[in-house]
């Protein structure tokens, strides 16, 4: 896991390790170990860092797509931890929906992941909370982000994933070019749709006059 991203995001906000540690209510030593990869953050800490930095948990875990989130004015408040009923209900709801969409049974899911059917069943019924490792494994097995499973971001299509993966590899100048071209195409699309709508109204009006 690329925990160096924690250091990158911290520096973008101009925070020292001590300042970040204070926001997270943990020790500066823990921050140092996270950034060096010597220790893995708890899930609660990842959720808080995600909110503070305005990036997804998936991004902090080293995935390629930095789903951008809106940072909160006070990042130490109003965060749903995995132990809260609302977040647990969101997770179980998303999991059930994905299994239905993919027509996968719990038995089939247990064959894809490393843990057994009993654990799968306890997760989907909200009887037991998955570890961070199991959460990541479920997201990979079902081809979604951990953020999607927790209701933080919408599910994206394979085409959108490819587009995002390509976009983030571009330098800033090329990203600006892509954004500018996208705006041009969107403007053309709106114009074409407007013309088509006007033509449709004209045809409707002509038909009405002919009756």
SVG drawing of the C-alpha trace seen along z (x, -y; Angstrom):
<svg xmlns="http://www.w3.org/2000/svg" viewBox="-57 -26 67 48">
<polyline fill="none" stroke="black" stroke-width="0.4" points="0.0,0.0 1.4,-3.4 1.2,-5.2 3.6,-7.8 0.4,-9.4 -0.4,-10.4 2.8,-12.5 2.0,-13.9 -1.5,-15.0 -0.3,-16.3 2.3,-18.5 -0.3,-19.8 -2.2,-21.2 0.9,-22.6 0.5,-20.5 3.4,-19.2 3.2,-15.7 2.4,-17.1 -0.5,-19.2 -2.0,-16.2 -1.6,-14.0 -3.5,-16.6 -6.4,-16.6 -6.5,-12.8 -6.0,-12.7 -3.1,-10.3 0.6,-10.6 3.2,-12.2 5.1,-8.9 2.1,-7.1 2.0,-9.6 5.7,-9.0 5.2,-5.2 2.2,-5.5 4.2,-7.6 7.2,-5.2 4.9,-2.2 6.0,-0.7 2.5,-0.7 -1.0,-0.4 -3.6,-3.1 -6.8,-1.9 -9.9,-2.2 -11.2,-5.1 -8.0,-7.0 -8.2,-6.4 -11.8,-7.8 -10.6,-10.9 -7.6,-11.4 -9.9,-10.9 -12.1,-13.7 -9.2,-16.0 -7.3,-15.6 -10.5,-15.6 -9.5,-12.3 -10.9,-8.9 -9.8,-6.0 -9.0,-4.0 -6.6,-6.7 -4.9,-6.7 -4.6,-2.9 -2.6,-3.3 -5.3,-2.8 -4.8,-4.8 -8.1,-6.7 -8.2,-9.7 -11.9,-10.2 -12.1,-13.7 -14.3,-14.4 -15.5,-17.8 -13.4,-18.5 -15.5,-19.4 -15.1,-22.6 -14.2,-20.7 -12.8,-17.4 -12.8,-15.9 -16.6,-16.0 -19.6,-14.4 -17.5,-11.5 -19.2,-8.1 -17.0,-5.4 -17.4,-1.8 -18.8,-1.0 -21.8,-3.3 -25.1,-1.7 -25.6,-4.0 -22.3,-3.1 -22.9,0.6 -26.3,0.4 -24.9,-1.3 -22.2,1.4 -24.7,4.2 -27.1,2.5 -24.3,2.0 -23.1,5.5 -26.5,7.0 -27.2,4.8 -23.9,5.7 -24.4,9.5 -27.9,9.1 -26.6,7.2 -23.8,9.7 -26.2,12.6 -23.7,13.9 -24.6,16.1 -22.8,15.9 -21.3,19.3 -19.9,17.9 -18.6,14.8 -16.8,17.0 -15.1,18.9 -13.7,15.6 -12.5,14.2 -10.1,15.8 -12.6,16.0 -15.4,18.5 -19.1,18.5 -19.9,18.0 -17.9,14.7 -19.6,13.6 -23.0,14.3 -22.1,12.3 -21.0,9.4 -24.1,9.2 -26.4,9.5 -24.6,6.8 -23.7,9.1 -20.0,8.6 -17.9,5.7 -15.2,6.7 -11.6,5.9 -10.0,3.3 -8.2,6.2 -11.6,8.0 -13.2,4.8 -10.5,4.2 -10.8,7.9 -14.5,7.6 -14.1,4.4 -11.6,6.1 -13.8,9.2 -16.8,7.1 -14.8,4.6 -15.8,1.5 -14.0,-0.9 -14.1,-0.6 -15.6,-4.1 -18.5,-2.9 -19.1,-0.1 -19.3,-2.7 -21.5,-5.1 -18.8,-7.8 -18.7,-7.8 -21.0,-6.5 -20.1,-3.4 -18.2,-4.1 -18.2,-2.1 -15.2,-0.4 -15.0,-3.1 -15.0,-5.8 -12.2,-3.9 -10.1,-3.8 -10.7,-7.5 -9.8,-8.4 -6.7,-6.2 -5.5,-7.8 -6.3,-11.3 -4.4,-11.2 -1.3,-10.0 -1.2,-13.2 0.8,-16.2 -1.1,-19.3 -0.9,-21.0 -2.3,-18.0 -5.0,-17.7 -6.0,-21.3 -6.2,-20.5 -8.4,-17.5 -10.7,-19.6 -10.9,-22.4 -11.7,-20.0 -14.3,-18.3 -16.0,-21.6 -16.0,-22.3 -17.6,-18.9 -20.2,-19.4 -21.0,-22.9 -21.4,-21.4 -23.6,-18.6 -25.9,-21.0 -26.2,-23.1 -27.0,-20.0 -29.6,-18.9 -31.1,-22.4 -31.4,-22.5 -32.9,-19.0 -35.5,-20.1 -36.4,-23.2 -36.8,-21.1 -39.0,-18.7 -41.2,-21.6 -41.4,-23.0 -42.5,-19.7 -45.1,-19.2 -46.4,-22.7 -46.6,-22.0 -48.5,-18.8 -50.9,-20.5 -51.6,-23.2 -52.3,-20.5 -55.0,-18.8"/>
</svg>
